[in-house]
Each structure stands twice: as C-alpha cells, then as structure tokens.
Amino acid sequence: MSVSKFENKTLPSGELVKEATIYGAKLKWIADEPRLNENGTSWRSCTIEFESAKGLVTRQACMYENNFQLGVEIGGSYRATVQKRTGKTPFIQVSHLASAISASDDDFDYSGVEETAKADMSV
C-alpha cells in the first residue's frame, strides 16, 4: 500500500486540484444501496484502509456505481484517487481496478544469464 506523490491537475471545469493515487486501498465496507449525487450519478459510500503519510489509516471514500457493478470484494485491494481542492477536505474515489505490488528484481533469479551488449546502431 502506498500513496503516490501529489501532482497538480486541471479538471474539465478549469479548476486546479492536487491529485494522487492510492495503491492497495483495502476495501473494508461498502453501502448496500447506492445514492444519487447532485448530477444524478449513482455512488456508494465505502470505507478503505491504506498506508498514509502518518501510517495505516481507515477513511471514508466513495465508489461510483458503475465501478461497483464491475465487481469488487470486501477485503480486496483497489486503486483509489485522492483529490484536494482548495479549502475543502480530501475527496477519495475508489476504483474497481485491483491493485497489486509490482514485481522487483528480488522476485527473479537471473543467475546464468549473461549480460548482453548494446547493439551499435551507428552507420
């Protein structure tokens, strides 16, 4: 679990926000019934656990109904996005996309494989 570095993002409305990705947000709970926002979009309240800058935390988030319908499981790890608007609390949106730890060199044994030289591409 980790949170990427925040970056500035301009929304379609022209509003500038700070945005980061939460990798490995563990879904702890999700509402049985969806709600409608002011734009008429269905969403569900949910609770996730993730590693923040201060350690492991549990926070409220939202998952849009179309993501929920694609299939999620309590206890599963998903990618989430956090947006910070000026003067407002952070908004966390959870995706249906599973989040996994990326492979590292420690996962593989390269012994017995010779290093290859770079090809000379000059003519």
C-alpha angles and dihedrals in degrees: 000000000000144000119234122228114280116253131188115256131183113220121217087258089061093249115140115226137170112242136187137170123238110211117202100014104176112222107228101169140356130191118258093224131042125235130212121238124213090273092054094252117143117232140162130223113236142172123230136184120215144154108265130183086271098046135268111352138173115220140172117252140161133245120198113235094241089059091047091052090056088065135269133177132213106251093027122126117237140175116255135184125219120200125191117201121190110271095005135097117258115278117216121199118188122212129208089235111115116236122216136174112263120243119261133195088259088069093065140055111225095174115133093026114112121223111253122227119237113256116249103241096180116113 
